[in-house]
Amino acid sequence: MMMEASFDTEESFDDPSCLAPQPPGAVSPAKRQIKEVKETKTTINCVTFPLPGEGPEQQLLKPNEWSYCDYFWTDRKDPQGTTSVAGFEVLLQKQLKGKQMQKEMAEFVHERIKIEEEYAKNLSKLSLSTLAAQEEGTLGEAWTQLKKSLHDEAEVHLKFSNKLHSEVEKPLLTFRGDNFKKDLKKYDHHIADLRKQLASRYASVEKARKALADRQKDLEVKTQQLEIKLSNKTEEDIKKARRKSTQAGDDLMRCVDLYNQTQSKWFEEMVTTSMELEKLEVDRIEWIQQHLRQYTTLRHETDMFNQSTVEPVDQLLQTVDPGKDRELWVKENKTGEVRPVDMDI
């Protein structure tokens, strides 16, 4: 956690003008009063954030859009609660999950294709059945047409399965090929490297902060010893300690500046890259939507074609006439029209 403190002394490092060496006998460090300053910032995993309610209110970068670039700055605990998962890593996992979902959708469509192919095969086989092939007349014609409709329907389902493969399954499988995961790794490594740099800069800040505290303490002790004559420390020793303290303050400010520059670079890259990932997700959803709509279109077409194969059957069934069938059968199979009569005595 980055602490903020203000020193009521000529050596305060909040004011660069106070870094110049002060002559011995000036305000004694032993008499300095450290003022408690309300903390307004906190550092979590080497990233600095304002405390809730402190500082000016931050506006969203893309208000009302729920953009990736506004909601993944902090890290979160993994499901086991043992390690932290960076917000950017959550975005990458979303992309990988989307790729997997796309693959599973393609597998689902493939299973549907297999069902359609098997169905078409069975329909075609059934259409060749000789069952009830001896039926005659108008009913026989309707029965023959019904069996033929199975063959036609089989063709419809076969075409449907072929179109499902070329217009739905294949696009789902080929959308974002093997290079996609490689591109995600590039994003991951780039942002991870920036986080490592940020962690290194933060470590430098903490080291410089400790060095400054040690130098200030050393200066204070030597000044106290000089004032109460407990040692043979000379004014030159005090000047030397003051210079070291001043140098430590300069080092701290330099480290803080480098840290802020690195955090700013990470911030910019996070915004840019997260918005690129956001666009990739939009593209994925729209691509899948487009091809699932094609699925429903093909399904409607299949129903229409199936209906057309049944229409001739409906028409012939409407013309089935038991009387006509009887007439046809009689004409073909009659053995004589003369009726027997009684025998005469």
Buried (B, 14 or more C-beta within 10 A) or exposed (E): EBEEBEBEBBBBBEEEEBBEBBEBEBEBBEEBEEEEEEEEBBBEEBBBBEEEEEEEEEEEEEEEEEBBBBEBBEBEEEEEEEEBEBBBBBBBEBBEEBBEEBEEBBEEBBEBBEEBBEBBEEBBEBBEEEEEEEBEBBBBBBBBBBBBBBBBBBBBBBBBBBBBBEBBBBBBBEBBEEEBEEEBEEBBEEBEEBBEBBBBBBEBBBEBBEBBBEBBEBBBBBBBBBBEEEEEBEEEBBBBBBBBBBBBBBBBBEBBEBBEEBBEEBBEBBBEBBBBBBEBBEEBEEBBEEBBEBBEEBEEBBEEBBEEBBEBBEEBBEEBEEEEBEEBEEEEEEEEEEEEEEEEE
